[in-house]
């Protein structure tokens, strides 16, 4: 317990790397600097980092598959087209679609951009070739003549030479003149569809490749032909440029093979159905170099064999080849120790992993990750770059399960179980299979290595048998030996899904589709306990690293922990919405990590039996979960063909929260100082940065009531960015719903519309939704104000009729209207001048203006006026006081 207390609980994990599907076969393009790839993935275009395989951005399509992609020579524009026949132009810095148009009657199968950047050539399935003005989006040239689908199109590499080349399924190559808008010539020496075109550096020679197993070399001056037999169907051809590592390789090879030099030959490389790179010389049709073995993944499916494309990388970065199973292989030329040159595979990017079934970390430092997908090979990835380091091939059917360990000799081992009824043991360093077990009568669904002595492993198959395999005879890293079975037992009534060996190698736990888990004594496989309690099949089992208990996860959406001593259930964890497919212990047995069919990854604490974190980074079932024994780094994968790498960020989050709290305190004090100094502009900015809407409302209210000097609200609002303006509008929308604060909200909204032009306001994200939330309440407020204004007219009329509200007129003097003072003050008509003067002074001291209507009445004959009673006068005074 003391040792366990030293390990702090993990509170959060962060997905730091993600390997997604980014290429489904078909078109792709490389940026001019080689930093990223633009790959067609269904109806989307994935922008992929060429060094880490990380997806930088996804360009949404139009619900149709992408068929052609190209990038301008200056790297500013990307062009794409698909089955929808829509041609799109994307701005690479902002990744926005600038314009689009429809140009062909069928899908666009190929694209090429002119060196000047102003013209775009497209090849269509409608047997036509079009040239477009990029800025205007209109067609400048329209060529017809091919009798099949046009698959290749290429401009001359000299911008001043206005020639266009096209290749088609009709086995013809046509050369078009852009000035005369006519076909110059038709090259008909192929017998199969033209797959690739290339030009020599001087622009005088054209090379065309086809599936008729030859490369034709054409002289563009007289259209003379040289044929280079390749003896394989060629899918792509590339001319080797001068001054690159490949040109150095070619010079070394050609020096040894060519004795006389009559002319300058053209060197080019081809890739095709064999899956190897071969370098040729046009002089004598000589193959200068051929790879000894293919670097593609072996497959029993012929459609997944060979290379589909090859492109020379810019800036002398080498060669990139694309395989039929959606892998990108990066090659560089190097000189070996025997002074012979060869190609070095320095990077492998996997565009599509299919469904991920199982994963394990490899090596003592856990720098590699072995991944079993829906294939017969195991791919090993480098964790730091997520590039595929190598592939382990040997099984003849899908690999279902994996496990790894460090042997007693210090070498890293990997055991795999497959649907081909075999188990294989691999040496990670030599990348060879060192042992094979063939005694299974069904597909192997679970394997587990010994944890302490590491001299055996166990396997479980769909024939419901558990076998213990010995590793004593496995020592040679370059020799494949036959594994021997030490013990076996018929364990369950249905398929075995999972196996786990205890840390001291004394016990074995098995989980099955029969809804039970069994604990066995090793090495003789004697049954000790049968764990019953799950309502569905058990998918995963694991022993605690410190306690005498075992954990099971099931299709009944629960995780259970059982006591080894008596087989009783100690704890049950509920929280998943679907089957819990994998679960593992963390933090020396004090925490759990689980993943399930709901696509969620959950972090649990064992003591409290509660879920403290849930992560949703997958779009399907999460079948695979790997936990690093040293770093406790996580790796998850599932049906979405995505591999996510998770790092513990508890300490980082705690430190970040501490710094944020400290900064918030300092900024809060700065805010109070600004309020004290009446610096409302700074105070408003600080309150906005601290996201304190109540304080912000108080500052706006104070500024609104006081008026402020220098328009502090306008200065504060004008300094906000687009995202901050959106937050401000959200605040205004909330304040505007309350009559108490609506006047402040309307004032800020008025300043907002006066400061920013409509164009900038429309650029704010979600502006439409925000305005829709502000409009109804604003209409309600203005309706209420209009009703109040109309009501004041009645009050004005009432007060006027009651002789209380006075119009703007001059004050009558006592000399002109002596009766006025008699009527208002109640004095007799023949009052003394002294009394009249005192009355006039009192009126002037109180700033009372005489109403016009009252003055007219004074001018009338005295006999027509009725003297008001004392009661009516008192009533009039009361009304006056109420109105005041």
Secondary structure, 3 states (H helix, E strand, C coil): CHHHHCCCCCCCEEEEEEECCCCCCCCEEECCCCCEEEEEECCEEEEEECCCCCEEEEECCCCCCEEEEEECCCCCEEEEEECCCEEEEEECCCCEEEEEEECCCCCEEEEEECCCCCEEEEEECCCEEEEEECCCCEEEEEEECCCCCEEEEEECCCCCCCEEEEEECCCCEEEEECCCCEEEEEECCCCCCEEEEEECCCCCEEEEEECCCEEEEEECCCCCEEEEECCCCEEEEEECCCCCHHHHHHHHHHHHHCCCCCCCCCEEEEEECCCCCEEEECCCCEEEEECCCCCCCCCCCHHHCCEEEEEECCCCCCEEEEECCCEEEEEEEEECCCCCEEEEEEEEEECCCCCEEEEEEECCCCCEEEEEECCCEEEEEECCCCCEEEEEECCCCCEEEEEEEECCCCCEEEEEEECCCCEEEEECCCCEEEEEECCCCCCEEEEEECCCCCCEEEEEECCCEEEEEECCCCCCCCCCEECEEEEEEECCCCCEEEEEECCCCCEEEEEECCCEEEEEECCCCEEEEEEECCCCCEEEEEECCCCCEEEEEECCCEEEEEECCCCCEEEEEECCCCCEEEEEEECCCCEEEEEECCCCEEEEECCCCEEEEEECCCCCCEEEEEECCCCCCEEEEECCCCEEEEEECHHHHHHHHHHHHHHHHHHHHHHHHHHHCCCHHHHHHHHHHCCCHHHHHHHHHHHHHHCCCCCHHHHHHHCCCHHHHHHHHHHHHHHCCCCCCHHHHHHHHHHHHHHCCHHHHHCCCCHHHHHHHHHHHHHHHHHHHHHHHHHHHHHHHHHHHCCCCCCCCCCCCCCCCHHHHHHHHCCCCCCCHHHHHHHHHHHHHCCCCCCHHHHHHHHCCHHHCCCCCHHHHHHHHHHHHHHC
